[in-house]
């Protein structure tokens, strides 16, 4: 899957996701509920403006995003 995530970044990539594409639609992020880091990923639990929960994971090794709906 070719997931696209739009982010605000300053000193490093993927500091704060702001929107993403899901099933052909652009979803805006209303709030980042939680964030954490694994050895390979930055992970964000987000709430969209239409009140859906998603987990966005950025794999720093492969430079790719994974999007899962909760």
C-alpha positions as CSV (number, residue, x, y, z in Angstrom):
1,X,0.0,0.0,0.0
2,X,1.3,3.5,-0.8
3,X,0.2,5.5,2.2
4,X,0.8,9.3,2.1
5,X,1.1,11.3,5.3
6,X,1.6,15.0,5.4
7,X,3.8,16.3,8.3
8,X,5.2,19.4,9.9
9,X,8.9,18.9,10.2
10,X,11.8,21.1,11.4
11,X,15.0,19.4,12.5
12,X,13.9,15.9,11.5
13,X,11.2,14.4,9.3
14,X,7.8,13.3,10.7
15,X,7.7,15.4,13.8
16,X,4.0,16.1,13.7
17,X,1.6,14.6,11.2
18,X,-1.2,17.0,10.0
19,X,-3.2,14.9,7.5
20,X,-3.1,11.6,5.6
21,X,-4.7,9.8,2.7
22,X,-7.0,6.9,3.6
23,X,-9.1,4.9,1.1
24,X,-8.8,7.7,-1.5
25,X,-9.7,10.5,0.9
26,X,-7.6,13.1,2.6
27,X,-8.2,13.1,6.4
28,X,-7.1,16.0,8.5
29,X,-5.7,15.3,12.0
30,X,-7.6,17.2,14.8
31,X,-5.4,15.9,17.6
32,X,-2.4,13.7,18.3
33,X,-3.6,11.6,21.3
34,X,-0.3,9.7,21.9
35,X,3.1,9.3,20.4
36,X,5.9,6.8,21.0
37,X,9.0,5.4,19.5
38,X,10.1,1.9,18.8
39,X,13.6,0.9,17.6
40,X,12.6,1.4,14.0
41,X,9.4,3.6,14.1
42,X,7.8,6.8,15.2
43,X,4.2,6.0,16.1
44,X,1.3,8.5,16.5
45,X,-2.2,7.7,17.7
46,X,-4.4,10.4,16.1
47,X,-8.0,11.6,16.1
48,X,-9.2,12.9,12.7
49,X,-11.6,15.9,12.3
50,X,-14.4,13.4,11.6
51,X,-13.6,11.7,15.0
52,X,-12.0,8.5,13.8
53,X,-9.0,7.0,15.5
54,X,-5.9,5.9,13.6
55,X,-2.4,4.8,14.3
56,X,0.3,6.2,12.0
57,X,3.7,4.5,12.0
58,X,6.7,5.9,10.2
59,X,9.4,3.3,9.6
60,X,12.7,5.3,9.6
61,X,14.6,2.4,8.0
62,X,12.4,2.0,5.0
63,X,11.2,5.6,5.0
64,X,7.6,4.4,4.7
65,X,4.3,4.9,6.5
66,X,1.8,2.4,7.9
67,X,-1.8,3.5,8.6
68,X,-4.1,1.4,10.8
69,X,-7.7,2.3,11.8
70,X,-8.5,1.6,15.4
